[in-house]
């Protein structure tokens, strides 16, 4: 083999093992019990800005597993879009995709592309939970094992049994967001029955610790209600932001893994 061919082959091998590769397999990851969600789930929401209906959000789990690094994952896509009638005030086109390992309920790959008025950003990362290393399009860094992103973190939280939680109990959650890692937590705040488009729903009430940034001014400015049943689907989100408040309400739920027993 001449030198040119050897160098070409070497370059191909190096490129094939770069951050875009999904062939390297993991050997051991934790086992997290998941009875909350499955392939084919679809949740839809309406977003209110004050008293105005401003946007729709959909959260969809692909009907079949997506293989990442030799492992089956839940491909979860979250898409938010403001109505054309609201675009003049604040145009949003947000797309987040997380590939969540079906065994560990930890992400193996995460992609986002967002447009929020004049702000635009795109990111792509791969998580190596065994080596505790994150490889990204913009930045590589050390990470804690089983780091979550903003999509996978919600689905991981759904695997937690809140039926035995005490009011004020905290649950730690490490989150990757915009080339930073945050050691956060959320608190269990009890139960509450709320009225929705789907009827009255018994809920667990949670308060996540927020990242104070260009959107949120206080780390306690959000409350999340999830169904008090085996599914633990997010039912409502309320948040105070720098200008006004946002409320997100569920409008439909299909493909649930369990009976929707919290709905009256």
Secondary structure, 3 states (H helix, E strand, C coil): CCHHHHHHHHHHHHHHCCCCCCCCCCCCCCCCCCCCCCCCCEEEEEEEECCEEEEEEEEEECCCCEEECCEEEEEEEEEEEECHHHHCCCCEEEEEEEEEECCCCCEEEEEEEEEECCEEEEEEEEEECCCCEEEECCCCEECCCCCECCCHHHHHHCCCCHHHCCCCCEEEEEEEECCEEEEEEEEEEEEEEEEECCEEEEEEEEEECCCCCCCCCCCCCEEEEEECCCCCCEEEEEEECCCCEEEEEEEEEECCCCCCCCEC
